[in-house]
């Protein structure tokens, strides 16, 4: 099952690349922006509760899709780009086992404990 979920995330990552390709941005922007959502980990400076809230806000695919749709509605490609990058980044993280965080600490995710075999 774990490999099936990773394949699903890979498919969503490819979908994100497809949507990025529909916008009029140079490909180097994708490479620059793909890791930007991880800056949300700075929230952990203020404790596990704030860290989880910040991290989950920038890694929730529902928020990413909503942002993308708002960008479409207002014909704003920058907002669309933001949604695409959040979506694609989240898929990348989940391929590697990094899920949405619980308030008990960074390593506790909805996909299981990070680093646990």
VENUR-V150590 format. One record per residue. N is the residue number from 1. BURIAL is I if it has 16 or more other C-alpha atoms within 10 Angstrom, else O. Layout:
BEGIN
n = {N;N}
burial = {BURIAL;BURIAL}
END
This chain:
BEGIN
n = {1;2;3;4;5;6;7;8;9;10;11;12;13;14;15;16;17;18;19;20;21;22;23;24;25;26;27;28;29;30;31;32;33;34;35;36;37;38;39;40;41;42;43;44;45;46;47;48;49;50;51;52;53;54;55;56;57;58;59;60;61;62;63;64;65;66;67;68;69;70;71;72;73;74;75;76;77;78;79;80;81;82;83;84;85;86;87;88;89;90;91;92;93;94;95;96;97;98;99;100;101;102;103;104;105;106;107;108;109;110;111;112;113;114;115;116;117}
burial = {O;O;O;O;O;I;O;O;I;I;O;I;I;O;I;I;I;O;I;I;O;O;O;O;O;O;O;O;O;I;O;O;O;I;I;O;I;I;O;I;I;O;I;I;O;O;O;I;I;I;I;I;I;I;I;I;I;I;I;I;I;O;I;I;I;O;I;I;I;I;I;O;O;O;O;O;I;O;I;I;I;I;I;I;I;I;I;I;I;I;I;I;I;I;I;O;I;I;I;I;I;I;I;O;O;I;I;I;I;O;O;O;I;O;O;O;O}
END
